Amino acid sequence: MIVGSTIWITRSASRIGAAMAGLAARGAWLAITAPDQEDMDAVPRASAPGQVAPFAGDVRDQAGMLELAGQLGPIDICVLNAGNWQQFDVTRWDSAPIRRHIDTYLLGTVNVLDTLVSSMLAWGRGRIVGVASVAGYRGYTGAEAYGTTKAAETSLLELLRIDLAPHGIVVQTVPVRLYSRASSLVRRWTRWRERTA
């Protein structure tokens, strides 16, 4: 059920986050993490019946995520939407973009999971939604950093899906195409919320 749910979206600046903010109109309370002022300003506001609230925070900051979780309280649904795309040029090899992607997509996901899994296990319920990418399954030019870390993130979530299911926690990975992430995810999200309304 969306009505009355507390939903945490880990980034809003993309069209994905903005589109999901529309869930507030269906009665959900949305907490949207924004890592900087530009993202904070981009968080769409909503009126009753739901509410959209921006919170400063960067998924790469483990301590900051734990502190933020204390402010948010119980989370019914978390959408892992933080991103950090950077084109990779193999002719000018530099591992820095790979490390940045690891910090965001893999370790950032782990930092958010640190705030969720124990409490969801205690409640015996919850839903974690990861934004997967076709780049995590097959090669794309210039996607060495992005594709590698999305593959790792997707693998982690798929493993958790198996092990958390007996405890009442649903873990989903929503695959989208690399160059049409927003429209593809929103279509899939819309179909899912229609089934769970």
N, C-alpha and C positions, 0 to 999 in steps of 0.2 A: 504494500500500500504506500502511495506517495503522500497522501494527506497525513499531516502530523509527523512526518519523518524528518529527521535531521540529516542533511546530506552535506558532505564535505567534498568540495571540488578543489584539487590542489593547484589549479591555475585557471585564470579566466580570460587572459588577454586574447587568446585565440578565439575564433568563431565557435569552436566547440564549447568552450566555457560559457560564452555569451548565450549560446542557444540553450544550454542546459539550465541557465539561470531562469528560463521560462518555467521551470518546474515549480518555482515559488507561486506562480499563478494557480497551481493546483493544490496549494496548501502545504507545501514543504517549506522547512526553514533551511536556507542554504548558507553555509559558511564557505567563502571562497578565499583561498590563499593567494596573495599577490606579493611577489618578491621585491617590488620597488614601487615608487610613487606613480610611475606611468601606468603600471598594471592596476594599482589601486584606483586610479581615476577611470580605468576602463571597465571596472566592475559595474554591470548594469544594476540599477536599483529597482525594487519591486514594491508594490503596495499590497494591502491585504488581498487574499487571505494568508499568503505566505510572506516571507521576508528574505532579503538577500543582504548579507553582511560581509564586507571585506575585512580580512585580517592580514596584517603584514607577516610574511614568513617565507622562508626559502627551504625547499625540501632537502637541500644539501646540508642544512644546519640541524644536526640531530638534537642538540639541546633545545633549540628553538622550536622544533616540532613537538617535543615532549611538553614544553611549556604551553604551546598553543593548544594542544589536546586537553590540557587541564582547564583552559578557558572555555573550550567548546562543550565539554561534557560528553555524554553518550552519543555515539555516531551510529546511525542506522545504515547509511550507505556512504561509501567513500569512492570517489572517482579519481583515479590517478591520471591526471591530465598535464602534469608539469612537463615541459619540453625545452630542448636546447639544441635545435638543429644547426649544424655547421657543415658546409660542404668540405669534403676531404680531397686533397690533391696529392696523389701518390708520387707525382714528379717533384714535389717539394716536401718530402717526408718530414712530418712533425707529429709526435705522439700527443701533443697537448690537446688537440680536439677530442681524441679518443678518451683521454683522462677526464675532460670536462663532461663528455657524454656519460661516462661511467658514474661520475659524481651525481649527475641528475637522474638518469634513467634507472640505474641499478641501485646505487647506494641511497639515492633519494627515495626510491621505493621502499627500501629496507627501513629507512628512517621513519617513514610514515607508518609502515607495518609495526614498528616498535610501539607506536601509540595506539594501535587498533587491536592487534590479535589477542592480547591477554584479556582486555575488557570484553571483547566479543565472545571469547571462550567462556568467560564468567557469566555472561547473559544468555549464552546458548543461541545466539542469533547474530545477524549482520550480513552485509553484502559489500564485497570489494570488487570494483570494476576497473580493470586495467585497459588502457588504450594501446592495443597492439598495432603492428604495422606489417604490411607485406614485405617491407625491407628486412624484417627479422627472419623471413623464411627464404628469400631469394635475393640475388644480387642486383644492386642498382649502382650506376656510375656515380662516384663521389659520395656514396653512403657507407663507407667503411666504418666510420666512427658511429654513426647513427644505427646502422643495421646490426652491427655487432652487439651493441648494448640493448637494443630492442629485443634481439633474440634472447639475450640473457634474462631480461626482465620478464619476457613471455614465458620462458622455461620455469622461472621461479614461481610465477602465478599459477601455471598449470599444475605444478607439483603441489602447491598449497591447495588448489581446488580439490585434489584427491584427498589430502589429509585433513582438511578442515570441514569437508562435507558431513562426516559423521557427527560433527559437533554443532550442526545447525547453521554453519557459516557458508554462504554462497560466494564463490570466487569466479568472476567472469573475465575473459579476455575478449575485447571487441576489436576484431581486425579491420583496419581501414587501409585504403591505398595511400601511398606516400604523398602523392600530389593532390589528393582530394580528401584530406583527413576530416575536415569539418562536416561536409555534406554527408559523407559516408557514415560517420559515427552517429550523427544526429538521426539519420534514417534508422539505423540499428537500435539506437536508444529509444526512439519513438515506438518501434515495434515492441521492445521489451516492456516499456512502461504501460503500453496498452494491454499487454498480457497480465501485468501485475496490478492494474488499477482496481 
